[in-house]
Amino acid sequence: MIRKTLFATGLLTTTLLASTACSAQPAAAGKPFKETVVADFDSPWAMTFLPDKRMLVTEKKGQMLLVSADGKSRQTVATLTVDSAGQGGLMDVVLAPDFATSQRVYFSYSTAGEGGKGVVLARGRLRPDGGGGQSLGEIEALFSARPFVEGNGHYSGRIAFSPDGKYLFFTNGERQKFTPAQDPKMTLGKVLRLTLDGKPAPGNPLVAKGFAPEIWSYGHRNLLGLAFDAQGNLWEQEMGPKGGDEVNLIKPGLNYGWPNASNGSNYDGTDIPDHKPGDGYEPPKVFWNPVISPGGLMIYSGSMFPQWKGDAFIGGLSSKSLVRVHLTGTNAAKGDQWDMGARIREVEQGPDGAIWVLEDGGDSQGRLIKLTAK
């Protein structure tokens, strides 16, 4: 069920950032980059850059902030009503492919409704607020996960647009319920392919087999990263159970195995069959034991770090790390893993090729840090 009355645009505010803003950190031994703290946020979740180098940043409790390129000022462009218990909150934020002309912004959040809770895909339009700033207006919910269920975990909610800008890919976690990932009628535990209006995209691969018309791939757990590379390959990373965090190459119609196959084990110690040839499930390109608890995913295309062009970067939550995965065509291999000293929720590439990371913050402040070449 689509829900269109669960949020309200907030008043514009301008605040100075914490005293740590724009303070340079000495590069730790072994790290090939310099760290500069740019801003502090209240439990940030995601960010994206505007063409003018400003940033949109989402905070777990429902604030969407427009932040200056230097991090010294911010505006609250929307205050959204979300269910922020557990892993819920205001989640991903991505500019529309035609943002330069439409000013549209797509985002996701968790909410409560009939049957429990679920993740919602929505969009709005940045517009002048009449006071010299901007606000997010014309907000509409486009798609809601099916069904809503009880619990506060594994919403997922990552957004990626196809390289041609015609379609939107959206992740729905299995909500810690296991079996929905294999249920053809539920969108839980799936990668979805939608139109820009949130409708099932034409030509999705499993409709003829009786699957929900939005489904692109299935058998997923908690999908917290989604990105296309320069060749048009779609990469996804997800949290495994006790072990078995994954990076997957997403292909249409394939079953990625959860909960029937995993390179991890259940939290109670019981075994889950490992991925193996001939089991009917698409195996991960890379997996981790012990876990890294992957957060955001970014495919690097900049020139500041030419040695990493085309590689994937992942924020590590429990591992408190930044993880690099070397991508070669449709193959992947583990690269570097740098200790960042804090849970990393989001990784983005800046306009100048710098790498930006958002600390998770938990129930407290999380820093925005810019990584530049030494």
C-alpha positions as CSV (number, residue, x, y, z in Angstrom):
1,M,0.0,0.0,0.0
2,I,1.4,3.4,-1.0
3,R,1.5,5.9,1.9
4,K,1.6,9.6,1.0
5,T,0.9,11.4,4.3
6,L,3.7,10.3,6.5
7,F,6.0,13.3,6.3
8,A,6.1,17.1,6.3
9,T,8.6,19.6,4.9
10,G,10.6,21.2,7.7
11,L,11.4,24.8,8.2
12,L,14.7,26.1,6.9
13,T,17.4,26.5,9.5
14,T,21.0,27.5,9.3
15,T,23.5,26.3,12.0
16,L,27.2,26.4,12.5
17,L,28.9,23.0,12.6
18,A,30.9,21.6,15.5
19,S,34.3,22.9,16.3
20,T,35.9,19.8,14.7
21,A,34.7,21.0,11.2
22,C,37.5,21.3,8.6
23,S,40.2,20.1,11.0
24,A,43.0,18.1,9.4
25,Q,43.9,14.7,10.9
26,P,47.4,13.3,10.5
27,A,47.5,10.4,8.1
28,A,47.8,7.2,10.1
29,A,50.7,4.9,9.3
30,G,49.8,2.7,6.3
31,K,47.0,4.9,5.1
32,P,47.7,6.3,1.6
33,F,45.3,9.3,2.2
34,K,44.9,12.3,4.5
35,E,41.8,12.6,6.6
36,T,40.1,15.9,7.1
37,V,37.0,16.2,9.3
38,V,34.5,18.4,7.6
39,A,31.3,18.2,9.7
40,D,29.4,16.5,12.5
41,F,25.9,15.1,12.1
42,D,23.3,13.4,14.3
43,S,23.5,9.7,13.3
44,P,23.9,10.3,9.6
45,W,22.9,7.6,7.1
46,A,23.6,8.7,3.5
47,M,24.8,11.6,1.4
48,T,25.0,12.7,-2.2
49,F,26.7,15.6,-4.0
50,L,24.8,18.3,-6.0
51,P,26.3,19.7,-9.2
52,D,27.4,22.8,-7.4
53,K,29.4,20.7,-4.9
54,R,26.9,21.1,-2.0
55,M,25.8,18.0,-0.3
56,L,22.5,16.4,0.8
57,V,22.9,14.4,4.0
58,T,20.2,12.3,5.7
59,E,20.0,11.7,9.4
60,K,18.4,8.7,11.0
61,K,15.7,10.5,12.9
62,G,14.3,12.1,9.7
63,Q,16.2,15.3,8.9
64,M,17.5,15.9,5.3
65,L,20.2,18.6,5.3
66,L,21.7,20.7,2.5
67,V,25.3,21.3,3.4
68,S,27.7,23.8,1.9
69,A,30.7,22.5,-0.1
70,D,33.1,23.5,2.7
71,G,30.9,22.0,5.4
72,K,30.6,25.3,7.3
73,S,26.8,25.8,7.0
74,R,23.7,23.7,6.6
75,Q,20.0,24.0,6.0
76,T,17.3,21.6,7.0
77,V,15.4,21.2,3.7
78,A,12.9,18.6,5.1
79,T,11.9,16.9,8.3
80,L,10.3,13.6,7.5
81,T,8.2,11.4,9.7
82,V,10.0,8.1,9.9
83,D,10.1,5.1,12.2
84,S,13.7,5.3,13.5
85,A,13.6,2.4,16.0
86,G,16.4,-0.1,15.6
87,Q,17.9,-0.1,12.0
88,G,15.1,2.2,10.8
89,G,15.1,5.8,9.9
90,L,15.6,8.2,6.9
91,M,18.0,6.3,4.7
92,D,19.4,6.7,1.2
93,V,19.3,9.9,-0.9
94,V,20.2,10.0,-4.6
95,L,19.7,12.8,-7.2
96,A,17.4,12.0,-10.2
97,P,19.2,11.4,-13.5
98,D,17.7,14.7,-14.8
99,F,18.3,16.6,-11.6
100,A,19.9,19.6,-13.5
101,T,16.5,20.3,-15.0
102,S,14.0,18.6,-12.7
103,Q,15.6,19.3,-9.2
104,R,14.2,15.9,-8.1
105,V,15.7,14.0,-5.2
106,Y,14.9,10.3,-4.5
107,F,15.1,8.9,-1.0
108,S,14.1,6.0,1.2
109,Y,12.8,5.7,4.8
110,S,11.2,3.2,7.1
111,T,7.7,3.7,8.4
112,A,5.0,1.9,10.4
113,G,1.7,0.8,8.8
114,E,-0.8,-2.0,8.4
115,G,0.9,-5.3,9.4
116,G,4.0,-3.7,10.9
117,K,6.8,-1.7,9.3
118,G,8.5,-1.5,6.0
119,V,10.8,0.6,3.7
120,V,9.4,3.2,1.3
121,L,10.8,4.8,-1.8
122,A,9.9,8.5,-2.2
123,R,10.9,11.6,-4.1
124,G,10.6,15.4,-3.8
125,R,11.8,18.5,-5.5
126,L,14.3,21.1,-4.3
127,R,12.8,24.5,-4.6
128,P,13.3,28.0,-3.3
129,D,11.7,28.5,0.1
130,G,11.0,32.2,-0.2
131,G,13.6,33.1,2.4
132,G,16.7,32.8,0.3
133,G,17.2,29.1,1.0
134,Q,15.7,25.9,-0.3
135,S,13.3,23.2,0.9
136,L,12.2,19.8,-0.4
137,G,8.7,20.0,-1.7
138,E,6.2,18.0,-3.8
139,I,7.1,15.0,-1.7
140,E,5.4,11.8,-2.8
141,A,5.8,8.1,-1.8
142,L,6.3,6.0,-4.9
143,F,6.7,2.4,-3.7
144,S,6.3,0.5,-0.4
145,A,7.9,-2.9,0.4
146,R,5.4,-5.8,0.5
147,P,4.4,-6.9,3.1
148,F,4.9,-4.8,6.1
149,V,6.0,-7.0,9.0
150,E,7.0,-6.6,12.7
151,G,10.5,-5.8,13.7
152,N,13.1,-3.1,13.4
153,G,15.9,-4.6,11.2
154,H,17.0,-5.3,7.6
155,Y,15.1,-2.6,5.8
156,S,17.9,-2.1,3.2
157,G,16.5,0.8,1.1
158,R,19.5,1.5,-1.2
159,I,18.8,3.3,-4.6
160,A,20.7,3.2,-7.9
161,F,19.7,4.5,-11.3
162,S,20.5,2.5,-14.5
163,P,23.2,4.0,-16.6
164,D,20.7,5.2,-19.2
165,G,18.7,6.9,-16.5
166,K,15.5,5.1,-17.4
167,Y,15.1,2.8,-14.5
168,L,15.6,2.8,-10.7
169,F,16.9,-0.2,-8.8
170,F,15.8,-0.4,-5.1
171,T,16.8,-2.9,-2.4
172,N,14.3,-4.5,0.0
173,G,15.8,-6.4,2.9
174,E,14.2,-9.6,4.2
175,R,13.5,-7.9,7.5
176,Q,15.2,-10.7,9.6
177,K,12.4,-13.1,8.6
178,F,14.6,-15.4,6.4
179,T,12.0,-17.1,4.1
180,P,10.6,-14.0,2.4
181,A,13.8,-13.8,0.4
182,Q,12.7,-16.9,-1.5
183,D,9.0,-16.0,-1.7
184,P,8.1,-15.0,-5.3
185,K,5.1,-12.8,-4.2
186,M,7.0,-10.7,-1.6
187,T,9.4,-7.9,-2.4
188,L,11.4,-8.6,0.7
189,G,14.9,-9.9,0.2
190,K,15.0,-8.7,-3.4
191,V,16.6,-6.2,-5.8
192,L,13.7,-4.4,-7.6
193,R,13.7,-2.7,-10.9
194,L,11.2,0.1,-11.2
195,T,10.3,3.0,-13.4
196,L,11.2,6.5,-12.2
197,D,7.6,6.7,-11.0
198,G,8.0,3.6,-8.8
199,K,6.0,1.2,-11.0
200,P,7.2,-2.2,-12.1
201,A,9.7,-1.7,-15.0
202,P,8.7,-3.4,-18.2
203,G,10.6,-6.5,-19.1
204,N,11.5,-7.7,-15.6
205,P,12.8,-11.2,-15.8
206,L,10.6,-13.3,-13.5
207,V,7.0,-12.2,-14.2
208,A,6.3,-15.2,-16.4
209,K,7.3,-17.5,-13.5
210,G,4.7,-15.9,-11.2
211,F,7.0,-13.5,-9.3
212,A,5.9,-10.0,-8.2
213,P,6.4,-7.8,-11.3
214,E,9.0,-5.5,-9.6
215,I,11.6,-8.3,-8.9
216,W,15.0,-8.3,-10.6
217,S,16.9,-10.7,-8.4
218,Y,16.1,-12.6,-5.2
219,G,17.5,-14.6,-2.3
220,H,19.1,-11.6,-0.6
221,R,19.4,-10.7,3.1
222,N,20.2,-7.1,4.1
223,L,21.3,-5.2,1.0
224,L,23.1,-2.0,2.1
225,G,25.0,-1.1,-1.0
226,L,24.1,-0.8,-4.7
227,A,26.1,0.8,-7.5
228,F,26.8,0.5,-11.3
229,D,30.3,0.4,-12.6
230,A,31.5,2.2,-15.8
231,Q,30.8,-1.0,-17.9
232,G,27.2,-1.1,-16.7
233,N,27.6,-4.0,-14.2
234,L,25.4,-3.8,-11.2
235,W,27.2,-4.5,-7.9
236,E,25.6,-5.1,-4.5
237,Q,26.8,-5.8,-1.1
238,E,24.9,-7.3,1.8
239,M,25.3,-8.4,5.4
240,G,25.6,-12.1,6.0
241,P,24.6,-13.7,9.3
242,K,27.4,-14.9,11.6
243,G,30.0,-14.6,8.8
244,G,29.3,-14.5,5.1
245,D,29.1,-10.8,4.2
246,E,28.9,-10.6,0.4
247,V,29.7,-8.6,-2.7
248,N,27.5,-9.8,-5.5
249,L,27.3,-9.1,-9.3
250,I,23.6,-8.7,-9.8
251,K,22.1,-10.3,-12.9
252,P,18.5,-10.4,-13.9
253,G,16.4,-13.3,-12.6
254,L,19.1,-15.0,-10.5
255,N,18.6,-16.5,-7.0
256,Y,21.4,-15.5,-4.6
257,G,20.6,-18.2,-2.1
258,W,19.5,-16.6,1.2
259,P,18.5,-18.3,3.5
260,N,19.2,-21.6,1.9
261,A,22.9,-20.9,1.1
262,S,25.4,-18.7,2.8
263,N,29.1,-18.7,3.6
264,G,28.2,-17.8,7.2
265,S,26.3,-19.6,10.0
266,N,23.2,-18.7,12.0
267,Y,23.7,-16.7,15.1
268,D,22.8,-19.7,17.2
269,G,25.7,-21.5,15.7
270,T,23.7,-23.8,13.5
271,D,25.0,-24.4,10.0
272,I,23.8,-23.0,6.7
273,P,25.0,-24.8,3.6
274,D,27.9,-23.0,1.9
275,H,27.5,-21.8,-1.7
276,K,28.8,-24.6,-3.9
277,P,28.7,-25.4,-7.7
278,G,25.5,-26.9,-8.9
279,D,23.3,-25.8,-5.9
280,G,21.2,-23.5,-8.1
281,Y,22.3,-20.3,-6.3
282,E,24.5,-17.5,-7.6
283,P,27.6,-17.3,-5.3
284,P,29.1,-14.1,-4.2
285,K,32.2,-12.7,-6.0
286,V,33.8,-11.9,-2.6
287,F,32.8,-12.9,1.0
288,W,34.2,-12.2,4.5
289,N,34.7,-14.4,7.5
290,P,34.8,-12.8,10.0
291,V,32.3,-10.1,9.0
292,I,33.1,-6.5,8.0
293,S,29.4,-5.5,8.4
294,P,29.2,-3.6,5.1
295,G,27.5,-0.2,4.9
296,G,27.5,2.0,1.8
297,L,29.0,1.0,-1.5
298,M,30.8,3.3,-4.1
299,I,32.5,2.5,-7.4
300,Y,35.4,4.9,-7.8
301,S,35.8,6.7,-11.1
302,G,37.9,9.7,-10.1
303,S,41.5,10.8,-10.8
304,M,42.8,11.7,-7.3
305,F,43.5,8.0,-6.7
306,P,44.2,6.7,-10.2
307,Q,45.4,3.3,-8.9
308,W,41.9,2.6,-7.6
309,K,39.9,3.7,-10.6
310,G,37.1,1.2,-11.2
311,D,37.4,-0.4,-7.7
312,A,34.6,-0.7,-5.1
313,F,34.8,1.0,-1.7
314,I,32.7,-0.2,1.2
315,G,32.0,1.3,4.6
316,G,32.6,-1.2,7.4
317,L,30.3,-0.9,10.4
318,S,31.4,-3.5,13.1
319,S,34.8,-3.7,11.5
320,K,35.2,0.2,11.8
321,S,36.9,0.2,8.4
322,L,37.1,1.4,4.9
323,V,37.3,-1.6,2.5
324,R,38.5,-1.7,-1.1
325,V,37.5,-4.4,-3.5
326,H,39.4,-4.7,-6.8
327,L,37.0,-5.1,-9.7
328,T,38.1,-6.4,-13.1
329,G,35.2,-6.8,-15.5
330,T,32.8,-9.1,-13.8
331,N,35.3,-10.4,-11.3
332,A,36.2,-9.1,-7.8
333,A,39.0,-9.7,-5.3
334,K,39.7,-8.3,-1.8
335,G,41.9,-5.3,-1.7
336,D,42.8,-3.0,1.2
337,Q,41.1,-2.7,4.6
338,W,41.9,0.4,6.5
339,D,41.1,0.9,10.2
340,M,39.1,4.1,10.5
341,G,38.5,3.9,14.3
342,A,34.7,4.3,13.9
343,R,31.7,2.6,12.2
344,I,31.6,3.8,8.6
345,R,28.0,4.0,7.2
346,E,28.5,5.7,3.9
347,V,31.2,6.1,1.2
348,E,30.9,8.7,-1.7
349,Q,33.1,10.1,-4.3
350,G,33.4,13.9,-4.3
351,P,33.5,16.2,-7.4
352,D,37.3,16.4,-7.3
353,G,37.8,12.7,-6.9
354,A,38.3,12.7,-3.1
355,I,36.6,9.9,-1.1
356,W,34.1,11.0,1.5
357,V,33.0,8.8,4.4
358,L,30.2,9.2,6.9
359,E,30.6,7.7,10.4
360,D,27.5,5.9,11.6
361,G,27.4,7.7,14.9
362,G,24.9,5.2,16.5
363,D,22.8,7.3,18.8
364,S,25.4,10.1,18.8
365,Q,27.3,12.3,16.4
366,G,28.9,10.9,13.3
367,R,31.6,12.8,11.4
368,L,31.9,13.5,7.7
369,I,35.5,13.0,6.7
370,K,37.2,13.8,3.4
371,L,40.0,11.5,2.2
372,T,42.6,13.1,-0.1
373,A,45.8,11.9,-1.6
374,K,48.9,12.4,0.6
